[in-house]
């Protein structure tokens, strides 16, 4: 067992929706924090918690980003974060499984299940102990209070179904040395000084 955190430089939370039933519009959240307890030999005991800054939404179009931050969608002034807390991990094989948890968007909490794939594991003194994962699921935005339903020529301007894709590298948190350990060199220096004077 270990305490793990997502490496923010190697974490992506992306989403996509259809525009007028045709083009796929993709975006991501730039500010994501996540941590958890991992049990590589007993993955069903593992837990994950994620917090997303809703104002950090990006779709490569400033006007669209502002629309998504407004009342028809995320209402970032009123709901500054999206959160996810896992409730169950079910391994299907060594590399695959499902992660179920409570997703809260705009104050509405609903259970969601993500399909998870383990990409690999890496351990290096400089880069740390890392495990790479990908996860995906689909939600209906109306389930979370985003009820914008404008239609043009019989087609939704924004699809109800939102595809979510996540990739990230979890890094094991190494405990800091205790005060006694860090005091060791100073104690040794004092001891050597006493030996010199005697």
Residue pairs with C-beta under 8 A, 6 or more apart in sequence:
1 37
1 38
1 39
1 45
2 37
2 38
2 129
2 172
2 173
3 35
3 36
3 37
3 172
3 173
4 35
4 36
4 37
4 38
4 131
4 170
4 171
4 172
4 173
5 34
5 35
5 170
5 171
5 173
6 32
6 33
6 34
6 35
6 168
6 169
6 170
6 171
7 130
7 168
7 169
7 170
7 171
8 32
8 33
10 168
10 169
11 32
11 34
11 166
11 167
11 168
11 169
12 28
12 165
12 166
12 167
12 168
13 28
13 29
13 32
13 50
13 52
13 164
13 166
14 26
14 27
14 28
14 164
14 165
14 166
15 26
15 27
15 28
15 162
15 163
15 164
15 165
16 24
16 25
16 26
16 27
16 162
16 163
16 165
17 24
17 25
17 141
17 158
17 159
17 161
17 162
17 163
18 24
18 25
18 156
18 158
18 159
18 161
19 25
19 157
19 158
19 159
20 152
20 153
20 155
20 156
20 157
21 155
21 156
21 159
25 59
25 64
26 59
27 57
27 58
27 59
27 60
27 65
27 68
28 57
28 58
29 52
29 53
29 54
29 56
29 57
29 58
29 82
30 53
30 56
30 57
30 58
31 52
31 53
31 56
32 50
32 51
32 52
32 53
32 56
33 50
33 51
34 48
34 49
34 50
34 51
34 168
35 48
35 49
36 46
36 47
36 48
36 49
36 86
36 170
37 45
37 46
37 47
38 46
38 131
38 170
38 172
39 45
39 46
40 131
43 89
43 91
43 97
44 88
44 89
44 90
44 91
45 89
46 86
46 89
47 85
47 86
47 89
48 84
48 85
48 86
48 99
48 101
49 83
49 84
49 85
49 86
50 83
50 84
50 85
51 81
51 82
51 83
52 81
52 82
52 83
53 80
53 81
54 69
54 74
54 76
54 79
54 80
54 81
54 82
55 69
55 76
55 80
57 65
57 68
57 69
57 74
57 76
58 65
59 65
59 68
67 73
68 74
69 75
69 76
72 146
72 147
72 148
73 141
73 146
73 148
74 105
74 106
74 146
75 106
78 106
79 105
79 106
79 107
82 103
82 104
82 105
83 103
83 104
84 101
84 102
84 103
84 104
84 112
85 101
85 102
86 99
86 100
86 101
87 100
87 101
87 102
87 111
88 98
88 99
88 100
88 101
89 97
89 98
89 99
89 100
90 97
90 98
90 100
91 97
92 98
94 118
95 117
95 118
96 115
96 116
96 117
96 118
97 116
98 113
98 114
98 115
98 116
99 113
99 114
99 116
99 135
100 111
100 112
100 113
100 114
101 111
101 112
101 114
102 109
102 110
102 111
102 112
103 109
103 110
103 111
103 112
103 139
103 144
105 144
105 145
105 146
106 144
106 145
106 146
107 145
108 143
108 144
108 145
110 139
110 143
110 144
112 137
112 139
113 137
114 135
114 136
114 137
114 164
114 166
115 135
115 136
115 137
116 133
116 134
116 135
117 133
117 134
117 135
118 131
118 132
118 133
119 132
119 133
119 134
119 167
120 131
120 132
121 129
121 130
121 131
121 132
122 129
122 130
122 131
122 132
123 129
123 130
128 171
128 172
128 174
129 171
129 172
130 169
130 170
130 171
130 172
131 169
131 170
132 167
132 168
132 169
132 170
133 166
133 167
133 168
133 170
134 165
134 166
134 167
135 165
135 166
135 167
136 163
136 164
136 165
136 166
137 164
138 161
138 162
138 163
138 164
139 161
139 162
139 164
140 160
140 161
140 162
141 158
141 160
141 161
141 162
142 149
142 160
148 157
148 158
149 156
150 156
150 157
150 158
151 157
